[in-house]
C-alpha cells in the first residue's frame, strides 16, 4: 500500500488530455457515466444528478455520499471526474491504465483499490480458444463519495448497486460498504469461474485416461495458459484484502472490516483451488504425453509387423525375378501355385504369431 500526499487541483491542470484533431470537441463526461446517485441514511435520493450536482447535494446537506459508476472513460473524462472529486493525478492514471495488478493505495483519506475481473467463456473442449476473459474495476472511496471505474464488458455493477439498495442497513455504512460489495462480487465471480475451469479439467482428465481416446495436448496447454491468466488476476488481490480487513488505521469502519474479512477468507480458498489447477494440469500434460508416446509405439509396432509380412512375398518374388535357368520348380507345371502356397503359408504364420503377441 502506498501513501501519497493529498492532491491539489492546480497540479492536475492539463493532465491526461486525450489527443484530438483540431476542432474536434472532447466526448462529454456524461457519456462514460453509467449511473450516479446520492445515498442518505441508506436510501437513494430520487431524481437524476450529474456528478457535480450529486457532490454539491451531499456537501450541502453535510450527510450521505455519492456513488458514481463509469465505464471505459478516456483521459479527458477522467480528468473531469478528478477535478470534481479532488482525486490525485497518480490515482487517475491508475483509472485509465488497464491490465494492472490488483493493489491498494492510500492518498490521505482517499483509498484506491484495483481489482481484476474474470469471466468464463463457453468453448469447445477440442478447440484452442480463449477460456477466461479478464477485465478491471478501479474503486476510489473518500469520506463522501465512491467512484467505480469499470473496464471490460462482463464486469457490470448494476446488480451490486441493486442488491445494496435493497439493503438500506448495509448501504448506510457508507462508502466502505460499496467497496465491500464490489470486492465481494468480484470474489464470487472468481469462485464461479474456478468451478467452470475445474469442470473442464475433470472432462480433460476423463478423456486422457479413457482407453483408445485421441488426446489433444494443445487444448490442455491452452487451458493451462488460461489458468495462469486466472491466477495472475486472482492471487495478487490477497494482500489488498488483508490490509483492508486487518489494518485499523485505514479509513474503513470496523463493521465493514468484519465483512471484508469474510471476503478475504473466500478469496484465499479460491486462490488455493486455482494453484491446485495448475499442478493438476501439469500432471495431466505429463500423462497425455506419456499416452501419446504409448500410442506412437503401438502404431510403430503394427507398421513393423505389416512390413515383416509384406517382406515375405517381396523376397520370394525378388529371387524368382533373377531369371536363372536352373531354379527350384522353375519348369514344373505346379511350380507357380506352389510358390504362392509357400508365400500364403509363411504370411499367415506371421500374422497369427503377431496377433498372438498382440502386435496387431
C-alpha positions as CSV (number, residue, x, y, z in Angstrom):
1,X,0.0,0.0,0.0
2,X,1.3,3.4,-1.0
3,X,0.5,6.6,0.9
4,X,0.7,9.8,-1.2
5,X,0.2,13.4,-0.2
6,X,-3.2,15.0,-0.9
7,X,-4.0,16.3,-4.3
8,X,-4.2,20.0,-5.3
9,X,-6.5,20.6,-8.3
10,X,-3.9,23.0,-9.7
11,X,-1.4,20.2,-10.1
12,X,-3.9,18.4,-12.3
13,X,-4.4,21.2,-14.8
14,X,-4.0,19.8,-18.3
15,X,-3.3,16.3,-17.1
16,X,-4.3,13.4,-19.2
17,X,-5.7,15.2,-22.2
18,X,-6.6,12.8,-25.0
19,X,-5.0,13.9,-28.2
20,X,-7.7,15.1,-30.6
21,X,-7.8,16.6,-34.0
22,X,-8.1,20.4,-34.2
23,X,-11.7,21.4,-33.9
24,X,-12.9,18.1,-32.6
25,X,-14.7,18.6,-29.2
26,X,-14.0,16.1,-26.4
27,X,-16.6,13.5,-25.6
28,X,-18.8,14.7,-22.7
29,X,-18.1,13.0,-19.3
30,X,-21.8,12.0,-19.0
31,X,-21.2,9.5,-21.9
32,X,-18.9,7.5,-19.6
33,X,-21.2,7.6,-16.5
34,X,-23.3,4.5,-16.2
35,X,-25.1,5.7,-13.0
36,X,-24.8,8.4,-10.5
37,X,-26.8,8.6,-7.2
38,X,-26.9,10.2,-3.8
39,X,-27.4,8.0,-0.7
40,X,-28.6,9.4,2.6
41,X,-29.2,7.1,5.6
42,X,-29.1,4.0,3.3
43,X,-31.7,5.3,0.9
44,X,-31.2,6.6,-2.7
45,X,-32.5,10.2,-3.2
46,X,-35.0,10.5,-6.0
47,X,-34.1,12.3,-9.2
48,X,-31.1,12.3,-11.6
49,X,-27.9,14.0,-10.8
50,X,-24.7,14.9,-12.7
51,X,-21.6,14.1,-10.7
52,X,-21.1,17.8,-9.9
53,X,-24.7,18.1,-8.8
54,X,-24.6,14.9,-6.7
55,X,-21.4,16.0,-4.9
56,X,-22.9,19.5,-4.2
57,X,-26.0,17.9,-2.9
58,X,-24.1,15.8,-0.4
59,X,-21.8,18.5,0.8
60,X,-24.6,21.0,1.0
61,X,-26.6,18.7,3.3
62,X,-23.4,17.6,5.2
63,X,-24.6,14.0,5.2
64,X,-24.7,11.0,2.8
65,X,-22.4,10.1,-0.1
66,X,-22.2,9.9,-3.9
67,X,-21.7,6.7,-5.9
68,X,-20.6,7.3,-9.5
69,X,-20.1,4.4,-11.9
70,X,-18.1,4.9,-15.1
71,X,-17.4,2.5,-18.0
72,X,-14.2,2.9,-20.0
73,X,-13.7,6.7,-19.5
74,X,-11.0,8.4,-21.6
75,X,-8.3,10.6,-20.0
76,X,-10.3,13.8,-20.6
77,X,-13.4,12.4,-19.0
78,X,-11.4,11.0,-16.1
79,X,-9.7,14.4,-15.7
80,X,-13.2,16.0,-15.3
81,X,-14.1,13.5,-12.6
82,X,-10.8,14.0,-10.8
83,X,-11.3,17.8,-10.7
84,X,-14.8,17.4,-9.3
85,X,-13.8,14.9,-6.6
86,X,-10.2,16.1,-5.9
87,X,-8.5,12.9,-7.0
88,X,-4.8,12.7,-7.1
89,X,-3.4,12.6,-10.7
90,X,-1.5,9.4,-9.9
91,X,-4.7,7.7,-8.8
92,X,-6.4,8.9,-12.0
93,X,-3.5,7.4,-14.1
94,X,-4.4,4.0,-12.5
95,X,-8.1,4.5,-13.5
96,X,-7.4,4.9,-17.2
97,X,-4.5,2.5,-17.5
98,X,-5.7,-1.1,-18.0
99,X,-4.1,-4.5,-17.3
100,X,-2.8,-3.6,-13.8
101,X,-2.1,-6.0,-11.0
102,X,-4.7,-5.8,-8.1
103,X,-3.5,-3.4,-5.5
104,X,-4.5,-1.0,-2.7
105,X,-3.1,2.6,-2.4
106,X,-3.9,5.3,0.0
107,X,-3.9,9.0,-0.8
108,X,-4.6,10.6,2.7
109,X,-8.3,9.9,3.2
110,X,-8.7,8.5,-0.3
111,X,-8.5,4.8,-0.9
112,X,-7.8,3.3,-4.4
113,X,-8.5,-0.4,-4.9
114,X,-7.7,-2.1,-8.3
115,X,-9.5,-5.4,-8.9
116,X,-9.1,-7.7,-11.9
117,X,-12.4,-9.2,-13.0
118,X,-12.8,-12.6,-14.8
119,X,-15.4,-14.3,-16.9
120,X,-15.7,-17.8,-18.2
121,X,-16.1,-18.1,-22.0
122,X,-18.1,-21.1,-23.3
123,X,-16.0,-23.1,-25.7
124,X,-15.5,-26.4,-27.5
125,X,-13.2,-28.7,-25.4
126,X,-11.3,-29.8,-28.5
127,X,-10.6,-26.3,-29.8
128,X,-7.8,-23.9,-28.8
129,X,-9.7,-20.7,-27.8
130,X,-10.0,-18.2,-25.1
131,X,-11.4,-19.7,-21.9
132,X,-11.1,-16.9,-19.3
133,X,-11.8,-13.3,-20.2
134,X,-10.4,-10.6,-17.9
135,X,-11.4,-7.0,-17.1
136,X,-10.7,-4.4,-14.5
137,X,-12.5,-2.3,-11.8
138,X,-10.9,0.6,-10.1
139,X,-12.6,1.9,-7.0
140,X,-12.0,5.3,-5.3
141,X,-13.5,5.8,-1.9
142,X,-13.5,9.1,0.0
143,X,-15.4,10.4,3.0
144,X,-18.5,11.2,1.0
145,X,-18.1,9.5,-2.4
146,X,-17.4,6.3,-4.3
147,X,-16.1,6.4,-7.9
148,X,-16.1,3.0,-9.6
149,X,-14.4,2.8,-13.0
150,X,-15.0,-0.3,-15.0
151,X,-13.0,-1.7,-17.9
152,X,-14.4,-4.6,-19.9
153,X,-17.9,-5.7,-20.9
154,X,-18.5,-8.5,-18.4
155,X,-17.9,-6.7,-15.1
156,X,-21.1,-4.8,-14.7
157,X,-22.0,-3.4,-11.3
158,X,-25.7,-2.8,-11.8
159,X,-26.6,-6.0,-9.8
160,X,-24.3,-4.9,-7.0
161,X,-26.0,-1.5,-6.8
162,X,-29.5,-3.1,-6.9
163,X,-28.6,-5.5,-4.1
164,X,-27.3,-2.7,-1.9
165,X,-30.3,-0.5,-2.5
166,X,-32.5,-3.4,-1.3
167,X,-30.4,-3.5,2.0
168,X,-30.5,0.1,3.5
169,X,-28.8,-1.1,6.7
170,X,-25.7,-2.2,4.7
171,X,-25.8,0.8,2.4
172,X,-25.9,3.2,5.4
173,X,-22.4,2.0,6.5
174,X,-21.0,4.5,3.9
175,X,-18.6,4.2,1.0
176,X,-16.8,1.3,2.7
177,X,-20.0,-0.8,2.3
178,X,-19.9,-0.1,-1.5
179,X,-16.2,-1.1,-1.6
180,X,-17.0,-4.3,0.3
181,X,-19.9,-5.1,-2.1
182,X,-17.8,-4.7,-5.2
183,X,-15.0,-6.8,-3.8
184,X,-17.5,-9.4,-2.7
185,X,-19.0,-9.6,-6.2
186,X,-15.6,-9.9,-7.8
187,X,-14.5,-12.7,-5.5
188,X,-17.9,-14.5,-6.2
189,X,-17.1,-14.3,-9.9
190,X,-13.7,-15.9,-9.1
191,X,-15.4,-18.8,-7.4
192,X,-17.9,-19.3,-10.4
193,X,-15.1,-19.2,-13.0
194,X,-12.9,-21.6,-10.9
195,X,-15.8,-24.1,-10.8
196,X,-16.2,-23.9,-14.6
197,X,-12.5,-24.4,-15.1
198,X,-12.5,-27.3,-12.7
199,X,-15.3,-28.9,-14.8
200,X,-13.1,-28.5,-17.9
201,X,-10.1,-30.1,-16.1
202,X,-12.3,-33.0,-15.0
203,X,-13.5,-33.5,-18.6
204,X,-10.0,-33.5,-19.9
205,X,-8.8,-35.9,-17.2
206,X,-11.6,-38.3,-18.2
207,X,-10.6,-38.0,-21.9
208,X,-6.9,-38.6,-21.2
209,X,-7.5,-41.7,-19.1
210,X,-10.2,-43.2,-21.4
211,X,-8.8,-46.1,-23.4
212,X,-8.4,-45.6,-27.1
213,X,-9.3,-41.9,-26.9
214,X,-7.4,-39.4,-29.0
215,X,-5.7,-36.9,-26.8
216,X,-5.2,-33.3,-28.0
217,X,-2.3,-31.8,-26.0
218,X,-2.9,-28.4,-27.5
219,X,-6.2,-28.0,-25.7
220,X,-4.6,-28.9,-22.3
221,X,-1.8,-26.4,-22.9
222,X,-4.4,-23.8,-23.8
223,X,-6.3,-24.4,-20.5
224,X,-3.1,-24.3,-18.6
225,X,-2.3,-20.9,-20.1
226,X,-5.8,-19.7,-19.2
227,X,-5.3,-20.9,-15.6
228,X,-2.1,-18.9,-15.5
229,X,-4.0,-15.8,-16.6
230,X,-6.7,-16.6,-14.0
231,X,-4.0,-16.9,-11.3
232,X,-2.5,-13.6,-12.2
233,X,-5.8,-11.9,-11.9
234,X,-6.9,-13.6,-8.6
235,X,-3.8,-14.1,-6.4
236,X,-2.5,-10.5,-6.1
237,X,-5.8,-9.4,-4.6
238,X,-4.9,-11.3,-1.4
239,X,-2.6,-8.5,0.0
240,X,-5.1,-5.6,-0.5
241,X,-7.9,-7.6,1.1
242,X,-5.7,-8.5,4.1
243,X,-4.9,-4.8,4.5
244,X,-8.5,-3.7,4.2
245,X,-9.7,-6.3,6.7
246,X,-7.0,-6.1,9.3
247,X,-5.4,-2.6,9.2
248,X,-7.4,-0.3,11.6
249,X,-5.7,2.9,10.5
250,X,-7.3,2.8,7.1
251,X,-10.4,4.9,6.5
252,X,-12.7,1.8,6.7
253,X,-15.2,1.3,9.5
254,X,-14.8,-1.6,12.0
255,X,-18.1,-3.1,10.8
256,X,-17.0,-3.1,7.1
257,X,-13.7,-4.7,8.1
258,X,-15.7,-7.6,9.5
259,X,-17.4,-8.1,6.2
260,X,-14.1,-7.8,4.3
261,X,-12.5,-10.5,6.5
262,X,-15.1,-12.9,5.1
263,X,-14.3,-11.8,1.6
264,X,-10.6,-12.3,2.3
265,X,-11.2,-15.8,3.6
266,X,-13.2,-16.8,0.5
267,X,-10.5,-15.3,-1.7
268,X,-7.8,-17.4,0.0
269,X,-9.9,-20.5,-0.6
270,X,-10.4,-19.9,-4.3
271,X,-6.7,-18.8,-4.8
272,X,-5.6,-22.2,-3.3
273,X,-8.0,-24.0,-5.7
274,X,-6.5,-22.2,-8.7
275,X,-3.0,-23.2,-7.6
276,X,-4.2,-26.8,-7.4
277,X,-5.5,-26.4,-11.0
278,X,-2.0,-25.6,-12.2
279,X,-0.5,-28.6,-10.6
280,X,-3.3,-30.9,-11.9
281,X,-2.8,-29.6,-15.5
282,X,1.0,-30.2,-15.3
283,X,0.4,-33.8,-14.2
284,X,-2.3,-34.1,-17.0
285,X,0.1,-32.9,-19.6
286,X,2.7,-35.5,-18.5
287,X,0.1,-38.2,-18.6
288,X,-1.2,-37.1,-22.1
289,X,2.4,-37.0,-23.4
290,X,3.0,-40.5,-22.0
291,X,-0.2,-41.8,-23.6
292,X,0.8,-40.3,-26.9
293,X,4.2,-42.0,-26.6
294,X,2.5,-45.3,-26.0
295,X,0.1,-44.8,-28.9
296,X,3.0,-44.0,-31.2
297,X,5.0,-47.1,-30.0
298,X,1.9,-49.2,-30.7
299,X,1.5,-47.7,-34.2
300,X,5.1,-48.3,-35.0
301,X,4.9,-51.9,-33.8
302,X,1.9,-52.5,-36.1
303,X,3.7,-50.9,-39.0
304,X,6.7,-53.1,-38.4
305,X,4.6,-56.2,-38.2
306,X,2.9,-55.5,-41.6
307,X,6.3,-54.7,-43.1
308,X,7.6,-58.1,-41.9
309,X,4.6,-59.8,-43.5
310,X,5.0,-57.8,-46.8
311,X,8.7,-58.7,-46.9
312,X,8.0,-62.4,-47.5
313,X,6.3,-62.1,-51.0
314,X,8.7,-59.3,-51.8
315,X,11.8,-61.5,-51.1
316,X,10.4,-64.6,-53.0
317,X,9.3,-62.5,-56.0
318,X,12.8,-60.9,-56.0
319,X,14.5,-64.4,-56.1
320,X,12.4,-65.7,-58.9
321,X,12.8,-62.5,-60.8
322,X,16.6,-63.1,-61.3
323,X,15.9,-65.3,-64.4
324,X,18.4,-68.1,-63.8
325,X,17.8,-71.3,-65.9
326,X,18.3,-73.7,-63.0
327,X,15.9,-72.7,-60.2
328,X,13.7,-74.9,-58.0
329,X,10.3,-75.7,-59.6
330,X,11.0,-73.3,-62.5
331,X,9.9,-75.7,-65.2
332,X,7.2,-77.6,-63.3
333,X,3.5,-77.1,-64.1
334,X,2.7,-76.8,-60.4
335,X,5.7,-74.6,-59.5
336,X,3.8,-71.3,-59.7
337,X,0.9,-72.3,-57.4
338,X,3.5,-74.0,-55.1
339,X,5.3,-70.7,-54.7
340,X,2.0,-68.9,-53.9
341,X,1.1,-71.6,-51.4
342,X,4.5,-71.0,-49.7
343,X,4.0,-67.2,-49.6
344,X,0.5,-67.5,-48.2
345,X,1.6,-70.1,-45.6
346,X,4.5,-68.0,-44.3
347,X,2.5,-64.8,-44.2
348,X,-0.4,-66.5,-42.4
349,X,2.0,-67.9,-39.9
350,X,3.5,-64.4,-39.2
351,X,0.0,-62.9,-39.0
352,X,-1.1,-65.5,-36.4
353,X,2.2,-65.0,-34.4
354,X,1.9,-61.2,-34.3
355,X,-1.7,-61.3,-33.2
356,X,-1.0,-63.8,-30.5
357,X,1.7,-61.5,-29.2
358,X,-0.7,-58.5,-29.6
359,X,1.4,-56.7,-32.1
360,X,-1.7,-56.5,-34.4
